[in-house]
């Protein structure tokens, strides 16, 4: 399963070596309907409503947030607090506790 997630992350976009502001702009533009929107890939890959990652089960929505967190970290956003703020800015709402847990898990995951 880790290999599958790694492949999905590789297919999601090209590693960006631009400055931090350019990275944030890229993340903002690609997070909804773009290369960083993992909802269609998760729906296509998983037919069940819950997905196991490690010892935890995630809803599809939370699992897409987990993948987004991993990709954002790989792109060069190295602060979890900054990642939380960026997600909330993009989605124009606060993260729920399960979403924060999923985002933190993805952000800290090593694929």
DSSP file (Angstrom, degrees, kcal/mol; ACC not computed):
  #  RESIDUE AA STRUCTURE BP1 BP2  ACC     N-H-->O    O-->H-N    N-H-->O    O-->H-N    TCO  KAPPA ALPHA  PHI   PSI    X-CA   Y-CA   Z-CA
    1    1 A X     >        0   0    0      0, 0.0     4,-2.4     0, 0.0     5,-0.2   0.000 360.0 360.0 360.0 -37.6    0.0    0.0    0.0
    2    2 A X  H  >  +     0   0    0      1,-0.2     4,-2.5     2,-0.2     5,-0.1   0.885 360.0  52.6 -61.8 -36.5    2.9    2.4    0.8
    3    3 A X  H  > S+     0   0    0      2,-0.2     4,-2.4     1,-0.2    -1,-0.2   0.898 107.9  50.9 -64.7 -39.3    4.2    1.8   -2.8
    4    4 A X  H  > S+     0   0    0      2,-0.2     4,-2.3     1,-0.2    -2,-0.2   0.916 111.2  47.4 -63.5 -43.7    0.7    2.7   -4.2
    5    5 A X  H  X S+     0   0    0     -4,-2.4     4,-2.4     1,-0.2    -2,-0.2   0.912 110.8  52.3 -64.3 -42.3    0.6    5.9   -2.2
    6    6 A X  H  X S+     0   0    0     -4,-2.5     4,-2.2     1,-0.2    -2,-0.2   0.913 109.8  48.7 -59.9 -43.5    4.2    6.7   -3.3
    7    7 A X  H  X S+     0   0    0     -4,-2.4     4,-2.5     1,-0.2    -1,-0.2   0.901 109.7  52.3 -63.7 -41.1    3.2    6.2   -7.0
    8    8 A X  H  X S+     0   0    0     -4,-2.3     4,-1.2     1,-0.2    -1,-0.2   0.904 109.8  49.2 -62.1 -40.2    0.1    8.4   -6.5
    9    9 A X  H  X S+     0   0    0     -4,-2.4     4,-0.6     1,-0.2    -1,-0.2   0.895 110.8  49.8 -66.3 -39.2    2.3   11.1   -5.1
   10   10 A X  H >< S+     0   0    0     -4,-2.2     3,-0.7     1,-0.2    -2,-0.2   0.901 112.8  46.6 -65.3 -39.9    4.8   10.9   -7.9
   11   11 A X  H 3< S+     0   0    0     -4,-2.5    -1,-0.2     1,-0.2    -2,-0.2   0.704  98.0  74.5 -74.3 -19.1    2.0   11.1  -10.5
   12   12 A X  H 3< S-     0   0    0     -4,-1.2     2,-0.3    -5,-0.2    -1,-0.2   0.754 111.3 -42.4 -69.1 -25.2    0.3   14.0   -8.7
   13   13 A X    <<  -     0   0    0     -3,-0.7     2,-0.3    -4,-0.6    -1,-0.2  -0.972  62.2 -75.9 173.2 172.1    2.9   16.6   -9.9
   14   14 A X        -     0   0    0     -2,-0.3     2,-0.2    -3,-0.1    -3,-0.0  -0.704  53.5-101.7 -92.1 139.0    6.4   17.6  -10.5
   15   15 A X        -     0   0    0     -2,-0.3     2,-0.5     1,-0.1    60,-0.1  -0.420  39.3-140.3 -62.1 127.8    8.7   18.4   -7.6
   16   16 A X        -     0   0    0     -2,-0.2    -1,-0.1     1,-0.1     7,-0.0  -0.805  23.5-178.4 -99.3 125.3    8.9   22.2   -7.5
   17   17 A X        +     0   0    0     -2,-0.5    -1,-0.1     5,-0.0     3,-0.1   0.148  45.7 118.7-106.7  18.5   12.3   23.8   -6.7
   18   18 A X  S    S-     0   0    0      1,-0.2     5,-0.0     2,-0.1    -2,-0.0  -0.140  75.6 -72.8 -75.7 176.4   11.0   27.4   -6.8
   19   19 A X     >  -     0   0    0      1,-0.1     4,-2.2     4,-0.0     3,-0.3  -0.196  52.3 -98.1 -65.8 164.1   11.1   29.8   -3.9
   20   20 A X  H  > S+     0   0    0      1,-0.2     4,-2.5     2,-0.2     5,-0.2   0.855 123.3  51.9 -56.4 -40.7    8.7   29.3   -1.0
   21   21 A X  H  > S+     0   0    0      1,-0.2     4,-2.3     2,-0.2    -1,-0.2   0.903 109.9  49.3 -65.4 -39.9    6.2   31.9   -2.3
   22   22 A X  H  > S+     0   0    0     -3,-0.3     4,-2.5     2,-0.2    -1,-0.2   0.876 109.9  52.3 -64.9 -37.1    6.1   30.2   -5.7
   23   23 A X  H  X S+     0   0    0     -4,-2.2     4,-2.8     2,-0.2    -2,-0.2   0.926 109.4  48.6 -63.9 -45.1    5.5   26.9   -3.9
   24   24 A X  H  X S+     0   0    0     -4,-2.5     4,-2.7     2,-0.2    -2,-0.2   0.906 111.1  50.3 -62.1 -41.4    2.6   28.3   -2.0
   25   25 A X  H  X S+     0   0    0     -4,-2.3     4,-2.2     2,-0.2    -1,-0.2   0.926 111.6  48.5 -61.8 -44.6    1.1   29.8   -5.2
   26   26 A X  H  X S+     0   0    0     -4,-2.5     4,-2.1     2,-0.2    -2,-0.2   0.930 112.2  48.7 -59.9 -46.7    1.5   26.4   -6.9
   27   27 A X  H  X S+     0   0    0     -4,-2.8     4,-1.2     1,-0.2    -2,-0.2   0.914 111.1  50.3 -61.5 -43.9   -0.1   24.6   -3.9
   28   28 A X  H  < S+     0   0    0     -4,-2.7     4,-0.4     1,-0.2    -1,-0.2   0.892 114.3  43.6 -63.3 -40.1   -3.0   27.1   -3.9
   29   29 A X  H  < S+     0   0    0     -4,-2.2    -1,-0.2     1,-0.2     3,-0.2   0.821 119.4  41.1 -76.5 -29.6   -3.8   26.7   -7.6
   30   30 A X  H  X S+     0   0    0     -4,-2.1     6,-2.2    -5,-0.2     4,-0.6   0.492  94.2  80.9 -97.8  -3.5   -3.4   23.0   -7.7
   31   31 A X  T  < S+     0   0    0     -4,-1.2     2,-0.6     1,-0.2    -1,-0.2   0.792  90.4  49.4 -78.4 -27.2   -5.2   22.0   -4.5
   32   32 A X  T  4 S-     0   0    0     -4,-0.4    -1,-0.2    -3,-0.2     3,-0.1  -0.918 137.7 -18.5-116.8 107.6   -8.8   22.2   -5.8
   33   33 A X  T  4 S+     0   0    0     -2,-0.6    -2,-0.1     1,-0.2    -1,-0.1   0.484 119.7  91.1  80.7   3.6   -9.3   20.4   -9.1
   34   34 A X  S >< S-     0   0    0     -4,-0.6     3,-1.6     0, 0.0    -1,-0.2  -0.180  99.3 -60.4-113.3-155.0   -5.6   20.3   -9.9
   35   35 A X  T 3  S+     0   0    0      1,-0.3    -4,-0.1    -3,-0.1    -5,-0.1   0.661 130.5  51.4 -68.7 -17.5   -2.6   18.0   -9.4
   36   36 A X  T 3  S+     0   0    0     -6,-2.2     2,-0.9    -9,-0.1    -1,-0.3   0.242  82.8  99.8-104.2  12.3   -2.8   18.2   -5.6
   37   37 A X    <   +     0   0    0     -3,-1.6     3,-0.4    -7,-0.4     4,-0.3  -0.858  46.0 175.8 -98.3 102.7   -6.5   17.3   -5.5
   38   38 A X     >  +     0   0    0     -2,-0.9     4,-2.5    26,-0.2     5,-0.2   0.387  50.4  99.3 -90.4   3.4   -6.3   13.6   -4.6
   39   39 A X  H  > S+     0   0    0      1,-0.2     4,-2.4     2,-0.2    -1,-0.2   0.900  84.5  44.5 -62.3 -43.8  -10.1   13.0   -4.2
   40   40 A X  H  > S+     0   0    0     -3,-0.4     4,-2.4     2,-0.2    -1,-0.2   0.903 113.9  50.2 -68.1 -39.8  -10.6   11.5   -7.7
   41   41 A X  H  > S+     0   0    0     -4,-0.3     4,-2.2     2,-0.2    -2,-0.2   0.904 112.9  46.4 -64.4 -40.9   -7.5    9.2   -7.4
   42   42 A X  H  X S+     0   0    0     -4,-2.5     4,-2.6     2,-0.2    -2,-0.2   0.922 112.6  49.9 -67.9 -43.7   -8.7    8.0   -4.0
   43   43 A X  H  < S+     0   0    0     -4,-2.4    -2,-0.2    -5,-0.2    -1,-0.2   0.894 114.3  45.8 -59.8 -40.1  -12.2    7.4   -5.2
   44   44 A X  H  < S+     0   0    0     -4,-2.4    -1,-0.2    -5,-0.2    -2,-0.2   0.882 118.2  41.3 -70.0 -39.2  -10.9    5.5   -8.2
   45   45 A X  H  < S+     0   0    0     -4,-2.2     2,-0.5    -5,-0.2    -2,-0.2   0.823 114.5  48.8 -81.4 -33.5   -8.4    3.4   -6.2
   46   46 A X     <  -     0   0    0     -4,-2.6    -1,-0.2    -5,-0.2     5,-0.0  -0.936  49.2-178.7-119.2 124.6  -10.5    2.5   -3.1
   47   47 A X        +     0   0    0     -2,-0.5     2,-0.1    -3,-0.1    -1,-0.1   0.626  65.4  83.0 -91.6 -15.3  -14.1    1.2   -3.2
   48   48 A X  S    S-     0   0    0      2,-0.1    -2,-0.1     1,-0.1    12,-0.0  -0.460  79.5-130.0 -86.4 161.6  -14.5    1.1    0.6
   49   49 A X  S    S+     0   0    0     -2,-0.1    11,-0.9    10,-0.1     2,-0.4   0.708  92.3  54.2 -84.4 -19.6  -15.4    4.1    2.6
   50   50 A X  E     -A   59   0A   0      9,-0.2     2,-0.4    10,-0.1     9,-0.2  -0.927  67.5-161.7-117.6 142.4  -12.6    3.6    5.1
   51   51 A X  E     -A   58   0A   0      7,-3.2     7,-3.0    -2,-0.4     2,-0.4  -0.982  14.0-136.3-125.3 129.0   -8.9    3.3    4.3
   52   52 A X  E     +A   57   0A   0     -2,-0.4     2,-0.4     5,-0.2     5,-0.2  -0.710  24.1 173.0 -86.8 130.5   -6.2    1.9    6.6
   53   53 A X  E >   -A   56   0A   0      3,-2.9     3,-1.7    -2,-0.4     2,-0.3  -0.945  69.0 -39.3-134.7 114.1   -3.0    3.7    6.8
   54   54 A X  T 3  S-     0   0    0     -2,-0.4    -2,-0.0     1,-0.2     0, 0.0  -0.565 123.9 -28.2  66.4-128.7   -0.7    2.4    9.5
   55   55 A X  T 3  S+     0   0    0     -2,-0.3     2,-0.4    -3,-0.1    -1,-0.2   0.270 122.9  86.5 -99.7   9.7   -2.9    1.4   12.5
   56   56 A X  E <   -A   53   0A   0     -3,-1.7    -3,-2.9    -5,-0.0     2,-0.4  -0.873  66.2-140.0-118.6 144.3   -5.5    4.0   11.7
   57   57 A X  E     -A   52   0A   0     -2,-0.4     2,-0.4    -5,-0.2    -5,-0.2  -0.858  23.0-168.0 -99.4 135.8   -8.6    4.0    9.5
   58   58 A X  E     -A   51   0A   0     -7,-3.0    -7,-3.2    -2,-0.4     2,-0.1  -0.933  22.1-120.1-123.2 145.5   -9.4    7.2    7.6
   59   59 A X  E  >  -A   50   0A   0     -2,-0.4     4,-2.6    -9,-0.2     5,-0.2  -0.376  39.4-105.2 -69.2 163.1  -12.4    8.3    5.7
   60   60 A X  H  > S+     0   0    0    -11,-0.9     4,-2.2     1,-0.2     5,-0.2   0.908 122.7  52.1 -58.5 -40.8  -11.8    9.0    2.0
   61   61 A X  H  > S+     0   0    0      1,-0.2     4,-1.5     2,-0.2    -1,-0.2   0.935 112.4  44.0 -61.2 -47.4  -12.0   12.7    2.7
   62   62 A X  H  > S+     0   0    0      1,-0.2     4,-2.1     2,-0.2    -1,-0.2   0.853 110.8  55.3 -68.1 -33.6   -9.5   12.5    5.5
   63   63 A X  H  X S+     0   0    0     -4,-2.6     4,-2.4     2,-0.2    -1,-0.2   0.874 104.8  52.7 -67.6 -35.9   -7.2   10.2    3.5
   64   64 A X  H  X S+     0   0    0     -4,-2.2     4,-2.2     2,-0.2    -1,-0.2   0.877 109.2  50.4 -65.5 -35.0   -7.1   12.8    0.7
   65   65 A X  H  X S+     0   0    0     -4,-1.5     4,-2.5     2,-0.2    -2,-0.2   0.890 107.9  53.4 -66.9 -39.4   -6.0   15.4    3.3
   66   66 A X  H  X S+     0   0    0     -4,-2.1     4,-2.0     2,-0.2    -2,-0.2   0.936 111.1  45.5 -59.0 -47.7   -3.3   12.9    4.5
   67   67 A X  H  X S+     0   0    0     -4,-2.4     4,-2.3     1,-0.2    -2,-0.2   0.887 111.1  53.1 -64.7 -38.7   -2.0   12.6    0.9
   68   68 A X  H  X S+     0   0    0     -4,-2.2     4,-2.7     1,-0.2    -1,-0.2   0.919 107.9  51.2 -61.9 -43.7   -2.2   16.4    0.4
   69   69 A X  H  X S+     0   0    0     -4,-2.5     4,-2.0     1,-0.2    -1,-0.2   0.894 109.9  49.4 -60.8 -41.3   -0.1   16.9    3.6
   70   70 A X  H  X S+     0   0    0     -4,-2.0     4,-2.1     2,-0.2    -1,-0.2   0.910 113.2  46.6 -64.5 -42.0    2.6   14.5    2.4
   71   71 A X  H  X S+     0   0    0     -4,-2.3     4,-1.8     2,-0.2    -2,-0.2   0.902 109.9  52.7 -68.7 -40.7    2.8   16.2   -1.0
   72   72 A X  H  X>S+     0   0    0     -4,-2.7     5,-1.9     1,-0.2     4,-0.6   0.906 110.5  48.5 -62.0 -41.5    2.9   19.7    0.5
   73   73 A X  H ><5S+     0   0    0     -4,-2.0     3,-1.3     1,-0.2    -1,-0.2   0.922 109.8  52.0 -62.9 -43.8    5.8   18.6    2.8
   74   74 A X  H 3<5S+     0   0    0     -4,-2.1    -1,-0.2     1,-0.3    -2,-0.2   0.804 104.1  58.3 -63.4 -28.6    7.6   17.0   -0.2
   75   75 A X  H 3<5S-     0   0    0     -4,-1.8    -1,-0.3    -5,-0.1    -2,-0.2   0.630 129.7 -91.6 -78.2 -12.7    7.2   20.3   -2.1
   76   76 A X  T <<5S+     0   0    0     -3,-1.3     2,-0.9    -4,-0.6    -3,-0.2   0.497  81.5 132.9 119.6   4.2    9.1   22.2    0.6
   77   77 A X      < +     0   0    0     -5,-1.9    -1,-0.3     1,-0.1    -2,-0.1  -0.792  28.3 176.9 -84.1 110.5    6.6   23.5    3.2
   78   78 A X        +     0   0    0     -2,-0.9     2,-0.5    -3,-0.1    -1,-0.1   0.360  47.5  83.4-103.2   4.6    8.4   22.3    6.3
   79   79 A X     >  -     0   0    0      1,-0.2     4,-2.0     2,-0.0     5,-0.1  -0.938  59.2-155.9-113.7 125.9    6.2   23.7    9.1
   80   80 A X  H  > S+     0   0    0     -2,-0.5     4,-2.5     2,-0.2     5,-0.2   0.906  98.3  52.0 -64.2 -41.5    3.1   21.8   10.2
   81   81 A X  H  > S+     0   0    0      1,-0.2     4,-2.4     2,-0.2    -1,-0.2   0.903 109.5  49.6 -61.1 -41.0    1.5   25.0   11.5
   82   82 A X  H  > S+     0   0    0      2,-0.2     4,-2.5     1,-0.2    -1,-0.2   0.875 109.8  52.1 -64.8 -36.9    2.1   26.7    8.1
   83   83 A X  H  X S+     0   0    0     -4,-2.0     4,-2.5     2,-0.2    -2,-0.2   0.915 108.5  50.1 -65.7 -43.7    0.6   23.6    6.4
   84   84 A X  H  X S+     0   0    0     -4,-2.5     4,-2.4     1,-0.2    -2,-0.2   0.949 113.0  46.6 -57.0 -49.5   -2.5   23.9    8.6
   85   85 A X  H  X S+     0   0    0     -4,-2.4     4,-2.3     1,-0.2    -2,-0.2   0.895 111.8  51.0 -62.0 -40.9   -2.9   27.6    7.8
   86   86 A X  H  X S+     0   0    0     -4,-2.5     4,-2.4     2,-0.2    -1,-0.2   0.922 110.7  48.0 -63.8 -45.0   -2.4   27.0    4.1
   87   87 A X  H  X S+     0   0    0     -4,-2.5     4,-2.7     1,-0.2    -2,-0.2   0.927 113.1  48.3 -60.9 -45.1   -5.0   24.2    4.0
   88   88 A X  H  X>S+     0   0    0     -4,-2.4     4,-1.1     1,-0.2     5,-1.0   0.867 111.2  50.5 -66.1 -36.2   -7.5   26.4    5.9
   89   89 A X  H  <5S+     0   0    0     -4,-2.3    -1,-0.2    -5,-0.2    -2,-0.2   0.921 113.4  45.3 -65.6 -44.1   -6.8   29.4    3.6
   90   90 A X  H  <5S+     0   0    0     -4,-2.4    -2,-0.2     1,-0.2    -1,-0.2   0.921 121.7  36.6 -65.5 -44.7   -7.3   27.3    0.5
   91   91 A X  H  <5S-     0   0    0     -4,-2.7    -1,-0.2     2,-0.2    -2,-0.2   0.475 100.2-134.0 -92.1  -3.2  -10.5   25.6    1.8
   92   92 A X  T  <5S+     0   0    0     -4,-1.1     2,-0.3    -5,-0.2    -3,-0.2   0.837  73.4  79.8  53.9  40.6  -11.8   28.7    3.6
   93   93 A X  S   <S-     0   0    0     -5,-1.0    -2,-0.2    -6,-0.2     2,-0.2  -0.970  84.3 -92.1-162.9 161.9  -12.7   26.8    6.7
   94   94 A X        -     0   0    0     -2,-0.3     2,-0.2     1,-0.1    -9,-0.0  -0.485  43.2-109.1 -78.4 149.2  -11.1   25.5    9.8
   95   95 A X        -     0   0    0     -2,-0.2     2,-0.1   -11,-0.1    -1,-0.1  -0.520  28.8-129.4 -72.3 142.8   -9.8   21.9   10.0
   96   96 A X     >  -     0   0    0     -2,-0.2     4,-2.5     1,-0.1     5,-0.2  -0.434  30.9-101.5 -80.9 168.1  -11.7   19.5   12.2
   97   97 A X  H  > S+     0   0    0      1,-0.2     4,-2.4     2,-0.2     5,-0.2   0.922 123.8  48.8 -60.2 -45.4   -9.8   17.4   14.7
   98   98 A X  H  > S+     0   0    0      1,-0.2     4,-2.3     2,-0.2    -1,-0.2   0.890 112.3  50.0 -62.2 -35.4   -9.8   14.2   12.5
   99   99 A X  H  > S+     0   0    0      2,-0.2     4,-2.8     1,-0.2    -2,-0.2   0.899 109.3  50.8 -67.5 -40.0   -8.7   16.3    9.5
  100  100 A X  H  X S+     0   0    0     -4,-2.5     4,-2.7     2,-0.2    -2,-0.2   0.914 110.7  49.5 -61.4 -42.3   -5.8   17.8   11.6
  101  101 A X  H  X S+     0   0    0     -4,-2.4     4,-2.5     2,-0.2    -2,-0.2   0.926 112.8  46.7 -62.8 -44.5   -4.8   14.3   12.6
  102  102 A X  H  X S+     0   0    0     -4,-2.3     4,-2.5     2,-0.2     5,-0.2   0.916 113.5  48.3 -63.8 -43.8   -4.8   13.1    9.0
  103  103 A X  H  X S+     0   0    0     -4,-2.8     4,-2.6     1,-0.2    -2,-0.2   0.912 112.6  48.3 -63.4 -43.0   -2.9   16.2    7.8
  104  104 A X  H  X S+     0   0    0     -4,-2.7     4,-2.1     2,-0.2    -2,-0.2   0.911 111.3  50.5 -63.9 -42.8   -0.3   15.8   10.5
  105  105 A X  H  X S+     0   0    0     -4,-2.5     4,-1.0     2,-0.2    -2,-0.2   0.928 114.0  44.2 -61.5 -46.0    0.1   12.0    9.8
  106  106 A X  H  < S+     0   0    0     -4,-2.5     3,-0.4     1,-0.2    -2,-0.2   0.907 111.8  53.0 -64.2 -42.2    0.6   12.7    6.0
  107  107 A X  H  < S+     0   0    0     -4,-2.6    -1,-0.2     1,-0.2    -2,-0.2   0.868 116.3  39.3 -61.7 -37.3    2.9   15.6    6.7
  108  108 A X  H  < S+     0   0    0     -4,-2.1    -1,-0.2    -5,-0.2    -2,-0.2   0.550  92.2 114.0 -91.0  -8.7    5.1   13.4    9.0
  109  109 A X     <  -     0   0    0     -4,-1.0     2,-0.6    -3,-0.4    -3,-0.0  -0.298  55.9-147.3 -67.4 146.2    4.9   10.2    6.8
  110  110 A X              0   0    0      1,-0.1    -1,-0.1    -2,-0.0    -2,-0.1  -0.955 360.0 360.0-114.0 110.6    8.0    8.9    5.1
  111  111 A X              0   0    0     -2,-0.6    -1,-0.1   -41,-0.1  -105,-0.1   0.421 360.0 360.0 -97.2 360.0    7.1    7.3    1.7
